[in-house]
Amino acid sequence: MLFGNREFAAAAQAAQEAVRDPSNFHWAILTLFALVLITYCNEIKAKNYAAVACALGLYSIHWLYEIANAVICHLTGYALWTVSPESTSFILLIGVSAELSLMFSVAGFTCKLLPEDKNKKILGINNRWFFGVGFALFCSVFEIFLAWTPAFIWVYPWWGAIPVFITTYIPFFVGAYKIYDLEPKKQIKVVGTLMAINILLLVVLIPLGVI
């Protein structure tokens, strides 16, 4: 999608005006939230704490990116990625809907596919990088489809699947898998720090009208 296209620019502007507007709220979002909650409860009951840390780690990284994207929108007028208000029950920040956020909250559970041996290689590649890059590639290709629909907007001509793949999804998954391999105390420290940074940024930037 090209910068300067009036249709896309208008859609992006409409999204900015709809951030945290409850007009489109739909009850289905509560069902999705309940499913996410059940997923976490099952993993905690099974004592899969490393998987929970991985999921929360990816989710925290995701929020850092979403906050940065919203700041970019504030500074330049347009975000790198934008969700359409017609496609969601609720826009949390300019680039993330409630539904997308709930999806990312469980994306880190892909770590359950990782081999127990963190040094094992697949096709000559460390398995953490193999799966991390693989899932990053899948998400990036799928995002091409999303940008083709009215639900998701890429405004800048230089932003697309390749930049998303390299700068966003690889850090999401590889970073989360690195957290998965940490000792429990380090997992708590890293995830807790990421979450604290996100909360601080949200508490400061939302009242200021930046995001």
N, C-alpha and C positions, 0 to 999 in steps of 0.2 A: 504494500500500500504506500502510495507516494505522498510525501509531504507537500502540502499546498493543494491537495485535492479537497475541494470545498465540502464534499459529502463526508469524508473522513474527519476533517477538521471540525465540522459541525457536530458530528457524533461524539467526538472527543470532548468538545465543549459541553455537550449535554450531560455527559458522564460526570464531568467536574461538578456540575450543578446538582447532581443526584447523589453525591457521596453522603452516606449516612442518612439519606432520605428514606423513611419507612413506608413510603407510598406503595411500593411493590411487594411488601411483605407477604409471604405465603407460608402456610402452616407446614408444608413439606420440609422446610428447613429444620424443623424440630425433629422430624424422623431421621434425617441425615445426622443430626447432632447425636441422637440417641444411639445410632449405629456406631458412630465413632466412639462414644462413651463405652459401649459394650465391648468394642475391640480392645480398648485400653484395659478394661476390667478383666477380660479374659487373659490378657498377657501378664497382668500383675498377679492374678490368681495362680497362673502357671509359673510365676517367679522368673519370667523372661525379662529381667530388669535391663539387660543390655539392649534388647530390642526396643523397650520403652524409651531408653535413653537415646537410641538412634533415631526413633521417630520424633521425639521432642527436639532433638538436635537439628534434624532437617527442617522441622517446622519453624524453629527459631531462626535458622539461616534464611528461610523463606521470608519471614517477617522483616528481617534486616533489609533484604532486597526490595520488598514492597514499600518500606518506609523510604528507602533511597529513591525509588521510582516516583513516589509522591513528591519528594523534595525536588526532583528534577522537573516535575510538572509545575511546581510552584515557581521555580526559577526561570524556566524557559517558555512556559505556556502550554507545553504538551509533554505527556509522559512517554516513556519508551513503549509501554504497553498499557492499554486501557480496556476496561470491561464496559460493555454497553448496558445502560440501565434497563433496557427492555428484556435483557436476557437473564436477569437475576432477581432474587427476592430482596437482596440488600447488598449495597456496595460498602465495603468496610473502608478501603482506601481506593484511590483512582484505578489501580491495576488489579485489585483482588475483590472478588465477590465472596459472599458467605459460603457459597457452594464450593468455590475453588479453595478457599481457606480450609474447609473441612477435608477436602481431598488431600491437600498437602499435609494435614495433621496425621494422616495414616500412611503417607507415601514412604516414610522411613522404615515401615515394617517389611519392605522388600529385602531388608537385611536377613530375613528368615531363609532366604535362598542362598546366602553366603556359606561356603564351606567352613567347617570348624577351624581348619588350618588357614590362618591368615596369610601364610607365605606360599600356599599352593598356587601354581600357575595354570592358566587355561590358555591354550594356543600361544604359550610363551609369555603371557601377560599375567601379572599378579591379579588374583581373582577379585580383589577389592576394586581395582581399577577396571578390570574387565566388566564387572557388573555395573559399576558406577558409570562408566562411559556408555555401556549398553543401554541402561535406563535413561541416561541423558539424551542419547540419540533418539530413543523412542519418543520421549516427551517433546523434543525439538521438532521432529517430523509431525507429530500430532498437532503441535502448535501451528504448523502451516495450515492445517485444516481449520483450526479455530479462527485464524486470521482471515480465512476465506469466507467465513460466516459473518453475519452482522453482530455476533456476540462479542467479538474480540477485535481490537483495533491496533494496528501498527501504523503510526503516522510517519515516522522518519524513514527515508528511503534506504539508509544504511543499516537499519535495524531489522533483523529477520532471523531465520532458523539457525544460520551459522553463528552469529554473535550470541544468540540465546544458548546454543549448544555449548560454546566455549566459555562464556563469561557467567552463565547462570546455572544451567542444569548440571554440568560437571562438578562445580563447587557444591551444589546441593547434595548430590548423592555420594561423591567421594568424601566430602567433609563429614557427612553423617556416618559413613562406614568407618571413618577414622575414629569417630566418637565411640562407635560400637566396640572397637577393639581396645579401648582404654580400660584401665582399672576402674572399679566402681566409684572410688572416691574422686578420681579425675573426671569421670563422666558427670558426676554431680556438680563438680566445680565448673566444668566447661559449659554444660547445659544451663546451669544456674546463672552463670555470667552472661551468656547470650540472652537469656530470658530477661534478666535485670536490665540489660542495655535496651532491649526492645521496649520494655515497660517505661523506662525513663524517657526514651525518645517520644513515645506516644503521649505520655503525660505532659511533656513540655510542648511538643509541636502541634498537637491538636488544638489546645486552647489558644495558641498563637495564630491559628488559622493557616499554618504552613502546609499541613496535610489534612 
